[in-house]
Amino acid sequence: MGRLGSGRAHVEAMSEILSPDERQRAERFHFQADRERLVVGRALARIVLGHLLDIRSDEIQFCYNDFGKPSLAPAQNSADFQFNVSHSGDIVLFAVTARRAVGVDVEQIRENLEVDAIAARFFSTRERADLAAVAADQRCAAFFACWSRKEAFIKAGGVGLLRGLDSFDVSLKPDEPAMLLQTRPDPTEAGRWVIRDLDVGPRYKAALAVEGSICELKTLDWRPDPGVPPCR
Ligand SMILES: CC(C)(COP(=O)(O)OP(=O)(O)OC[C@H]1O[C@@H](n2cnc3c(N)ncnc32)[C@H](O)[C@@H]1OP(=O)(O)O)[C@@H](O)C(=O)NCCC(=O)NCCS
């Protein structure tokens, strides 16, 4: 996990390890915060993957599937590392696994959203019913828990909304653990995935979806020292 707000100079320094196309993409953003999220996410990915592969972070090469999901270039990925990035508000999440599809999502909780109307559009029938049964003062948190779990699962698949949002149900009730409850049309798929919540602070909901099982989950809070340039 990384955070925004380490200062413009440090973000500039981090952008040095990005590829020219990543830097160009970052420069096209109108808002500094959007630019910063991209730079920190990509820099974090490069630093961690560079460490795992024992190569310079600016030498990491990404390729993309037809839906834009980045992965390590096959030539650098004999260990089959898979990763995913998410950013919202001040938080940037990066998750990496060996030999398992992974998706991660963080959502900044916004209290003023019309959650029932959004759920009616994006949630499955079961999720909508579960949300309607949640007490009003807990509904906003339950909504964002559901959203982050759904999005983490969608992102693990890597095909965006080609995977219908109503083709699976995740848990959302405050007393239920994060879980993929049901999948359609293949009901056995639900048993092949693990969804976990990640605690990134009180104003956020975040979730991780991993294919198979999670033997060990290590979480790291990456706080760059603004006085020290990012390692290559
Ligand atoms: C990219 C996508 C998968 C998620 O976007 P998002 O939630 O706005 O953004 P996040 O910050 O969580 O993730 C963005 C990152 O995901 C990665 N990504 C891009 N395309 C991806 C894809 N098809 N699958 C998985 N990850 C993808 C990238 O690393 C990207 O960040 P970067 O370009 O800065 O490196 C988006 O295209 C999408 O389809 N979202 C579904 C939206 C929706 O309706 N969700 C409903 C949930 S109930």
The ligand as an SDF file (V2000), in Angstrom:
LIG
                    3D

 48 50  0  0  0  0  0  0  0  0999 V2000
   -9.7590   -0.6940  -14.9300 C   0  0  0  0  0  0  0  0  0  0  0  0
  -11.0610   -1.1690  -14.3560 C   0  0  0  0  0  0  0  0  0  0  0  0
  -11.0990   -2.6920  -14.3620 C   0  0  0  0  0  0  0  0  0  0  0  0
  -11.1230   -0.6770  -12.9150 C   0  0  0  0  0  0  0  0  0  0  0  0
  -11.0380    0.7160  -12.8680 O   0  0  0  0  0  0  0  0  0  0  0  0
  -11.1880    1.6100  -11.5770 P   0  0  0  0  0  0  0  0  0  0  0  0
  -11.9890    0.9100  -10.5410 O   0  0  0  0  0  0  0  0  0  0  0  0
  -11.6470    2.9180  -12.0370 O   0  0  0  0  0  0  0  0  0  0  0  0
   -9.7280    1.8290  -11.0920 O   0  0  0  0  0  0  0  0  0  0  0  0
   -8.7170    1.1440  -10.0830 P   0  0  0  0  0  0  0  0  0  0  0  0
   -7.9220    2.2370   -9.5150 O   0  0  0  0  0  0  0  0  0  0  0  0
   -9.3170    0.1690   -9.1340 O   0  0  0  0  0  0  0  0  0  0  0  0
   -7.8040    0.2600  -11.0650 O   0  0  0  0  0  0  0  0  0  0  0  0
   -7.0710    0.8400  -12.0880 C   0  0  0  0  0  0  0  0  0  0  0  0
   -5.8820   -0.0500  -12.3630 C   0  0  0  0  0  0  0  0  0  0  0  0
   -6.3190   -1.3660  -12.7090 O   0  0  0  0  0  0  0  0  0  0  0  0
   -5.4270   -1.9090  -13.6900 C   0  0  0  0  0  0  0  0  0  0  0  0
   -6.2600   -2.3150  -14.8120 N   0  0  0  0  0  0  0  0  0  0  0  0
   -6.5030   -1.6860  -15.9930 C   0  0  0  0  0  0  0  0  0  0  0  0
   -7.3410   -2.4360  -16.7390 N   0  0  0  0  0  0  0  0  0  0  0  0
   -7.6310   -3.5370  -16.0180 C   0  0  0  0  0  0  0  0  0  0  0  0
   -8.4520   -4.6800  -16.2630 C   0  0  0  0  0  0  0  0  0  0  0  0
   -9.1180   -4.8680  -17.4020 N   0  0  0  0  0  0  0  0  0  0  0  0
   -8.5200   -5.6310  -15.2940 N   0  0  0  0  0  0  0  0  0  0  0  0
   -7.8520   -5.4850  -14.1420 C   0  0  0  0  0  0  0  0  0  0  0  0
   -7.0540   -4.4260  -13.8640 N   0  0  0  0  0  0  0  0  0  0  0  0
   -6.9630   -3.4600  -14.7870 C   0  0  0  0  0  0  0  0  0  0  0  0
   -4.4230   -0.8330  -14.0440 C   0  0  0  0  0  0  0  0  0  0  0  0
   -3.2330   -1.1200  -13.3300 O   0  0  0  0  0  0  0  0  0  0  0  0
   -5.0710    0.4330  -13.5360 C   0  0  0  0  0  0  0  0  0  0  0  0
   -4.2260    1.3960  -12.9970 O   0  0  0  0  0  0  0  0  0  0  0  0
   -3.0240    2.1100  -13.7700 P   0  0  0  0  0  0  0  0  0  0  0  0
   -3.4060    2.1930  -15.1880 O   0  0  0  0  0  0  0  0  0  0  0  0
   -2.8710    3.4130  -13.0800 O   0  0  0  0  0  0  0  0  0  0  0  0
   -1.8440    1.2150  -13.5390 O   0  0  0  0  0  0  0  0  0  0  0  0
  -12.2510   -0.5600  -15.1450 C   0  0  0  0  0  0  0  0  0  0  0  0
  -11.9600   -0.5910  -16.4950 O   0  0  0  0  0  0  0  0  0  0  0  0
  -13.5660   -1.2810  -14.9880 C   0  0  0  0  0  0  0  0  0  0  0  0
  -13.9730   -2.0190  -15.8130 O   0  0  0  0  0  0  0  0  0  0  0  0
  -14.2420   -1.0530  -13.9210 N   0  0  0  0  0  0  0  0  0  0  0  0
  -15.5370   -1.6290  -13.6500 C   0  0  0  0  0  0  0  0  0  0  0  0
  -16.3600   -0.5100  -13.1020 C   0  0  0  0  0  0  0  0  0  0  0  0
  -17.6340   -0.9590  -12.4820 C   0  0  0  0  0  0  0  0  0  0  0  0
  -18.6860   -0.7140  -13.0130 O   0  0  0  0  0  0  0  0  0  0  0  0
  -17.5740   -1.5990  -11.3260 N   0  0  0  0  0  0  0  0  0  0  0  0
  -18.7490   -1.9950  -10.6330 C   0  0  0  0  0  0  0  0  0  0  0  0
  -18.3960   -2.7200   -9.3560 C   0  0  0  0  0  0  0  0  0  0  0  0
  -19.8480   -3.0780   -8.4600 S   0  0  0  0  0  0  0  0  0  0  0  0
  1  2  1  0
  2  3  1  0
  2  4  1  0
  2 36  1  0
  4  5  1  0
  5  6  1  0
  6  7  2  0
  6  8  1  0
  6  9  1  0
  9 10  1  0
 10 11  2  0
 10 12  1  0
 10 13  1  0
 13 14  1  0
 14 15  1  0
 15 16  1  0
 15 30  1  0
 16 17  1  0
 17 18  1  0
 17 28  1  0
 18 19  1  0
 18 27  1  0
 19 20  2  0
 20 21  1  0
 21 22  1  0
 21 27  2  0
 22 23  1  0
 22 24  2  0
 24 25  1  0
 25 26  2  0
 26 27  1  0
 28 29  1  0
 28 30  1  0
 30 31  1  0
 31 32  1  0
 32 33  2  0
 32 34  1  0
 32 35  1  0
 36 37  1  0
 36 38  1  0
 38 39  2  0
 38 40  1  0
 40 41  1  0
 41 42  1  0
 42 43  1  0
 43 44  2  0
 43 45  1  0
 45 46  1  0
 46 47  1  0
 47 48  1  0
M  END
$$$$
